[in-house]
Amino acid sequence: MTTETDSVRSQPGKSFKGLQSVTSNQLDAKAVYDQAKVFIAAGKMEESIPMLRMAIELYRKEKKYDDLLMVQNSILRIHAERMEYDKINQIKEEIQDLVLKEGIKLSSKTYYVLGVCAAYKNQVDLALDYFQKALTNALGKDSKEDMVYAISGVTLCYVHKGRLEDALSEIYNLKVFFEVLNLPELKLNTQIINAMILRKLNRYDEALDVLWSAYEELKSPDTKMFFYSLLYNIGATYFYSGNKDLAKVYLQLAKRSIDEFNFKRTAQDIDNLLLRLGASDTQFDLVINEAEQSVREKTKGHVEFKNQFILLDLLNLFVKNPGKVFSKEDLVEMIWGQEYNPSVHDNKVYVTIKRLRKLIEPDIDKPHYIFRGKNGYYLNKAARVLLEN
């Protein structure tokens, strides 16, 4: 007989709503966490976060605190990519409260996750101290998996401190562990760090070999957490090696592929290099992709217009006629295809303009794009807009 939990394990596309309908007695934390990781790999962060939170609560009830901490680590990665540092602080406080309230011992994983929090906030010395404590604890318990996590943290701190040869030595240690441990995500992350070190040492061919090897190990481009990072690092390696043409190819591919909200930190790295290449669309305030029904705003990043056809039509009308004033009568006729009736359409136009501003304006109280004139609405002529097909 197939249980609901078995169904959760076997259906990677099952939504969180489906999980919510199941009682806690029918679910186990690992099944929920495994499902969340599928969504993370596909870049579906909004769907993964409630699952991760559910897994945390289930692990808390089971008093499996080391597993709980690894779920917290997954949430940290999401907040770090989104550059949500206030939420990273919140997780650190949650961990400290857990230690105090539950009276749990400071394990290797506790130190590791605290180190991750510090590293994401660029507190490198503090992070290194936590990672070294994590390693000491792991060695004392002879936990090879914990050793690998701790060493990976130490390695990254060495990179940030410029201790590149020390970092390469730790990479060698990690490779030995990966021969006997199946930790594919950590292995991919280590390969990216390895390439970063080699690039900093001007060993570009070796760095590219490592990156292409990692790329081949990806199961599919749907593994977005690593796919974007690999594209960026391949482009960056070509850039620093002097091959600007290939750098432009891979960085522009990364730019066009990336979800700029959920991968904000990587997107900014991509933009910075494209700007140095003179090939970045960051020179534009708005980049409109009609085919994908999306917009990139220079401050807000990626903005979805999926199934919001009226708003997209309205935006297109404005950007194709910058500075031209459209009266309410014009908008009703051109957008809705109806004859203007004040009692029907005045509020509709006002609400629709407000919804559009809310999506694209960095500050809705001080519009930069959609202005209101004496006789109607128009696009700011100074706005730099790119229409992508």
C-alpha positions as CSV (number, residue, x, y, z in Angstrom):
1,M,0.0,0.0,0.0
2,T,1.3,3.5,-0.9
3,T,1.2,6.0,2.0
4,E,0.9,9.8,1.5
5,T,4.5,10.1,2.7
6,D,5.6,7.7,0.0
7,S,3.7,9.8,-2.5
8,V,5.5,12.9,-1.4
9,R,8.9,11.2,-1.9
10,S,8.0,9.9,-5.3
11,Q,6.4,13.1,-6.8
12,P,9.0,15.8,-7.0
13,G,6.5,18.3,-8.5
14,K,4.0,17.9,-5.6
15,S,3.1,21.4,-4.3
16,F,3.3,22.7,-0.8
17,K,-0.6,22.9,-0.7
18,G,-0.6,19.1,-1.1
19,L,1.8,18.7,1.8
20,Q,-0.4,21.1,3.9
21,S,-3.3,18.7,3.6
22,V,-1.4,15.9,5.2
23,T,-1.3,15.6,9.0
24,S,2.1,15.8,10.8
25,N,1.6,12.1,11.8
26,Q,1.6,11.2,8.1
27,L,4.7,13.2,7.2
28,D,8.3,12.9,8.2
29,A,10.8,15.7,8.2
30,K,13.2,14.1,5.7
31,A,10.4,13.6,3.1
32,V,9.5,17.3,3.4
33,Y,13.1,18.4,3.3
34,D,13.9,16.3,0.2
35,Q,10.9,17.8,-1.6
36,A,12.1,21.3,-0.7
37,K,15.5,20.6,-2.1
38,V,13.9,19.6,-5.4
39,F,12.3,23.1,-5.6
40,I,15.5,24.8,-4.5
41,A,17.5,23.1,-7.3
42,A,14.8,24.3,-9.8
43,G,15.1,27.8,-8.4
44,K,11.5,27.8,-7.0
45,M,12.5,29.5,-3.7
46,E,9.0,30.8,-2.8
47,E,7.7,27.2,-2.9
48,S,10.6,25.8,-1.0
49,I,10.7,28.1,2.0
50,P,7.4,27.0,3.6
51,M,8.5,23.4,3.1
52,L,11.8,24.1,4.8
53,R,10.0,25.8,7.7
54,M,7.8,22.7,8.0
55,A,10.8,20.4,8.0
56,I,12.3,22.5,10.8
57,E,9.3,22.2,13.0
58,L,9.1,18.4,12.3
59,Y,12.7,18.0,13.2
60,R,12.2,20.1,16.3
61,K,9.4,17.8,17.5
62,E,11.6,14.8,16.8
63,K,14.5,16.6,18.6
64,K,16.8,15.9,15.6
65,Y,18.7,19.2,16.0
66,D,21.6,18.5,13.7
67,D,19.1,17.8,10.9
68,L,17.2,20.9,11.8
69,L,20.4,22.9,11.5
70,M,21.1,21.6,8.0
71,V,17.6,22.8,6.9
72,Q,18.5,26.2,8.4
73,N,21.6,26.1,6.2
74,S,19.4,25.7,3.1
75,I,17.3,28.7,4.1
76,L,20.5,30.7,4.7
77,R,21.7,30.1,1.2
78,I,18.4,31.4,-0.2
79,H,18.5,34.6,2.0
80,A,22.2,35.1,1.1
81,E,21.5,35.0,-2.7
82,R,18.6,37.4,-2.1
83,M,20.9,39.6,0.0
84,E,18.4,39.5,2.8
85,Y,20.9,40.1,5.6
86,D,18.2,40.9,8.2
87,K,16.8,37.4,7.8
88,I,20.3,35.9,8.2
89,N,20.5,37.7,11.5
90,Q,17.1,36.3,12.4
91,I,18.2,32.8,11.7
92,K,21.4,33.3,13.8
93,E,19.1,34.4,16.7
94,E,16.9,31.4,16.2
95,I,19.9,29.1,16.5
96,Q,21.1,30.8,19.6
97,D,17.6,30.6,21.1
98,L,17.5,26.9,20.3
99,V,20.8,26.3,22.1
100,L,19.5,28.1,25.2
101,K,15.9,26.9,25.3
102,E,16.5,23.3,24.3
103,G,19.8,23.0,26.1
104,I,21.4,21.3,23.2
105,K,25.2,20.9,23.0
106,L,27.1,23.0,20.5
107,S,27.7,20.4,17.8
108,S,29.9,20.6,14.7
109,K,26.8,21.5,12.7
110,T,25.9,24.2,15.1
111,Y,29.3,25.9,14.8
112,Y,29.2,25.3,11.0
113,V,25.8,27.1,10.5
114,L,26.9,29.9,12.8
115,G,30.0,30.2,10.6
116,V,27.9,30.4,7.5
117,C,25.8,33.2,9.1
118,A,29.1,35.1,9.8
119,A,30.5,34.4,6.4
120,Y,27.4,35.7,4.6
121,K,27.8,39.0,6.6
122,N,31.5,39.2,5.6
123,Q,32.7,38.6,9.2
124,V,35.5,36.5,7.9
125,D,37.5,36.1,11.1
126,L,34.5,35.2,13.2
127,A,33.4,32.7,10.5
128,L,36.8,31.1,10.4
129,D,36.7,30.7,14.2
130,Y,33.3,29.0,14.0
131,F,34.4,26.7,11.2
132,Q,37.6,25.7,13.1
133,K,35.5,24.9,16.1
134,A,33.2,22.8,13.9
135,L,36.2,20.9,12.6
136,T,37.6,20.3,16.0
137,N,34.2,18.9,17.1
138,A,33.9,16.8,14.0
139,L,37.4,15.3,14.5
140,G,36.6,14.5,18.1
141,K,33.5,12.5,17.1
142,D,35.2,11.1,13.9
143,S,32.3,12.4,11.8
144,K,33.6,12.5,8.2
145,E,30.6,14.4,6.8
146,D,30.9,17.1,9.5
147,M,34.6,17.3,8.7
148,V,33.8,18.0,5.1
149,Y,31.4,20.8,5.8
150,A,33.8,22.4,8.3
151,I,36.8,22.2,5.9
152,S,34.7,23.7,3.1
153,G,34.0,26.7,5.4
154,V,37.6,27.0,6.4
155,T,38.6,26.9,2.7
156,L,36.3,29.7,1.7
157,C,37.6,31.9,4.6
158,Y,41.2,31.3,3.5
159,V,40.2,32.5,0.0
160,H,38.7,35.7,1.4
161,K,41.8,36.2,3.5
162,G,44.1,35.7,0.5
163,R,45.6,32.5,1.9
164,L,45.3,30.8,-1.5
165,E,47.9,28.1,-1.1
166,D,46.4,27.1,2.3
167,A,43.0,27.0,0.6
168,L,44.3,24.8,-2.2
169,S,45.6,22.4,0.5
170,E,42.2,22.1,2.0
171,I,40.7,21.6,-1.5
172,Y,43.0,18.5,-1.8
173,N,41.7,17.2,1.6
174,L,38.1,17.7,0.4
175,K,38.8,15.7,-2.8
176,V,40.0,12.8,-0.7
177,F,36.7,12.8,1.2
178,F,34.6,13.1,-1.9
179,E,36.0,9.8,-3.1
180,V,34.2,8.0,-0.2
181,L,31.3,10.3,0.6
182,N,28.3,11.1,-1.6
183,L,27.8,14.8,-1.1
184,P,27.1,16.1,-4.7
185,E,26.1,19.7,-3.8
186,L,29.1,20.2,-1.6
187,K,31.3,18.7,-4.2
188,L,30.0,21.1,-6.9
189,N,30.4,24.0,-4.5
190,T,34.0,22.9,-3.8
191,Q,34.8,22.7,-7.5
192,I,33.6,26.3,-7.9
193,I,35.7,27.5,-5.0
194,N,38.7,25.5,-6.5
195,A,38.2,27.3,-9.8
196,M,38.0,30.7,-8.0
197,I,41.4,30.0,-6.3
198,L,43.0,28.9,-9.5
199,R,41.7,32.0,-11.2
200,K,43.1,34.2,-8.5
201,L,46.5,32.5,-9.0
202,N,46.2,33.2,-12.8
203,R,46.0,29.5,-13.6
204,Y,43.1,30.1,-16.0
205,D,43.3,26.8,-18.0
206,E,43.2,24.8,-14.9
207,A,40.3,26.8,-13.6
208,L,38.3,26.3,-16.8
209,D,39.0,22.5,-16.6
210,V,37.5,22.4,-13.1
211,L,34.5,24.5,-14.1
212,W,33.7,22.4,-17.2
213,S,34.1,19.2,-15.2
214,A,31.6,20.6,-12.7
215,Y,29.2,21.7,-15.5
216,E,29.2,18.1,-16.9
217,E,28.3,16.7,-13.5
218,L,25.2,18.9,-13.3
219,K,22.2,16.6,-13.9
220,S,20.5,19.3,-15.9
221,P,20.3,23.1,-16.3
222,D,17.3,22.9,-13.9
223,T,19.9,22.7,-11.1
224,K,19.7,26.5,-11.1
225,M,21.6,27.1,-7.8
226,F,24.8,25.9,-9.5
227,F,24.0,26.5,-13.1
228,Y,24.0,30.3,-12.7
229,S,27.1,30.3,-10.6
230,L,29.0,28.1,-13.1
231,L,28.0,30.3,-16.0
232,Y,29.2,33.4,-14.1
233,N,32.5,31.7,-13.1
234,I,33.2,30.5,-16.6
235,G,32.6,34.0,-17.9
236,A,34.7,35.5,-15.2
237,T,37.6,33.2,-15.9
238,Y,37.6,34.1,-19.6
239,F,37.3,37.8,-18.6
240,Y,40.4,37.7,-16.3
241,S,42.3,35.6,-18.8
242,G,41.9,38.3,-21.4
243,N,39.4,36.5,-23.6
244,K,36.7,39.2,-23.5
245,D,34.7,37.8,-26.4
246,L,34.0,34.4,-24.7
247,A,33.6,36.2,-21.4
248,K,30.8,38.3,-23.0
249,V,29.1,35.2,-24.4
250,Y,28.9,33.3,-21.1
251,L,28.1,36.4,-19.0
252,Q,25.3,37.5,-21.3
253,L,23.9,33.9,-21.3
254,A,24.0,34.0,-17.5
255,K,22.3,37.4,-17.5
256,R,19.5,36.3,-19.8
257,S,18.9,33.1,-17.8
258,I,19.1,34.2,-14.2
259,D,16.2,34.9,-11.9
260,E,17.4,38.3,-10.5
261,F,15.2,38.2,-7.4
262,N,16.1,34.8,-6.1
263,F,19.8,35.1,-7.2
264,K,20.3,38.8,-6.6
265,R,23.9,38.4,-5.4
266,T,25.1,36.4,-8.4
267,A,23.1,38.7,-10.8
268,Q,25.0,41.7,-9.4
269,D,28.3,39.9,-9.9
270,I,27.3,39.3,-13.5
271,D,26.2,42.9,-14.0
272,N,29.5,44.2,-12.6
273,L,31.6,42.2,-15.1
274,L,29.3,43.0,-18.0
275,L,29.6,46.7,-17.2
276,R,33.4,46.4,-17.3
277,L,33.0,44.8,-20.7
278,G,30.7,47.5,-21.9
279,A,28.1,44.9,-22.7
280,S,25.7,45.3,-19.9
281,D,22.0,46.3,-20.2
282,T,22.4,47.8,-16.8
283,Q,22.8,51.1,-18.7
284,F,19.0,50.8,-19.1
285,D,16.4,51.7,-16.4
286,L,13.9,49.2,-17.7
287,V,14.5,46.1,-19.9
288,I,11.2,44.6,-21.1
289,N,11.1,41.1,-22.4
290,E,7.7,40.7,-24.1
291,A,8.2,37.0,-24.9
292,E,8.8,36.1,-21.2
293,Q,6.3,38.7,-19.9
294,S,8.9,40.1,-17.6
295,V,10.7,43.3,-16.8
296,R,14.1,44.1,-15.3
297,E,14.1,47.3,-13.3
298,K,17.6,48.6,-12.4
299,T,16.8,48.9,-8.7
300,K,14.1,46.3,-8.2
301,G,15.6,43.6,-10.4
302,H,13.3,41.0,-12.1
303,V,9.6,41.8,-12.1
304,E,7.1,39.2,-13.3
305,F,4.1,40.2,-15.5
306,K,2.9,36.7,-16.1
307,N,-0.8,36.7,-17.1
308,Q,-1.0,40.4,-16.4
309,F,-1.7,41.3,-20.0
310,I,-3.5,44.6,-19.4
311,L,-0.5,45.9,-17.4
312,L,2.0,44.7,-19.9
313,D,0.0,46.2,-22.8
314,L,-0.2,49.5,-20.9
315,L,3.5,49.5,-20.2
316,N,4.3,48.7,-23.9
317,L,2.0,51.5,-25.0
318,F,3.9,54.0,-22.8
319,V,7.5,52.8,-23.6
320,K,6.8,52.8,-27.4
321,N,5.6,56.4,-27.2
322,P,7.9,58.1,-24.6
323,G,6.7,61.5,-23.6
324,K,3.4,61.2,-25.4
325,V,0.4,62.0,-23.2
326,F,-2.5,59.5,-23.2
327,S,-5.8,60.7,-22.0
328,K,-8.2,58.4,-20.1
329,E,-10.2,58.2,-23.3
330,D,-7.1,57.1,-25.2
331,L,-6.2,54.5,-22.7
332,V,-9.7,53.0,-22.5
333,E,-9.9,52.8,-26.3
334,M,-6.4,51.5,-26.9
335,I,-6.0,49.1,-23.9
336,W,-9.6,47.8,-23.2
337,G,-11.0,48.4,-26.7
338,Q,-14.1,50.2,-25.2
339,E,-15.8,53.5,-25.5
340,Y,-14.9,55.8,-22.6
341,N,-17.6,56.1,-19.9
342,P,-16.5,58.1,-16.8
343,S,-18.6,56.2,-14.3
344,V,-17.2,52.9,-15.5
345,H,-13.6,53.7,-16.5
346,D,-12.3,56.6,-14.4
347,N,-11.6,54.3,-11.4
348,K,-10.4,51.4,-13.6
349,V,-7.8,53.6,-15.3
350,Y,-6.6,55.0,-11.9
351,V,-6.3,51.5,-10.3
352,T,-4.5,50.1,-13.3
353,I,-2.0,52.9,-13.4
354,K,-1.4,52.4,-9.6
355,R,-0.9,48.6,-10.1
356,L,1.6,49.3,-12.9
357,R,3.5,51.8,-10.8
358,K,3.6,49.4,-7.9
359,L,5.3,46.8,-10.1
360,I,8.0,48.9,-11.7
361,E,8.5,52.0,-9.6
362,P,11.3,51.8,-6.9
363,D,9.4,54.5,-4.9
364,I,5.6,54.5,-5.8
365,D,5.3,57.9,-3.9
366,K,7.9,59.5,-6.2
367,P,7.3,58.0,-9.7
368,H,10.3,57.8,-12.0
369,Y,8.6,56.3,-15.0
370,I,4.9,56.9,-15.3
371,F,4.0,60.6,-14.9
372,R,0.6,62.3,-14.7
373,G,0.2,65.4,-16.8
374,K,-2.7,67.8,-17.1
375,N,-4.5,65.8,-19.7
376,G,-3.4,62.2,-18.9
377,Y,-0.5,59.9,-18.3
378,Y,2.9,59.5,-20.1
379,L,6.3,57.9,-19.8
380,N,9.2,59.9,-18.6
381,K,11.2,60.8,-21.7
382,A,14.5,60.5,-19.7
383,A,13.8,56.9,-18.8
384,R,16.2,54.5,-20.6
385,V,14.2,51.6,-21.9
386,L,15.3,48.5,-23.8
387,L,12.7,46.2,-25.5
388,E,13.9,42.7,-25.9
389,N,12.3,40.2,-28.3
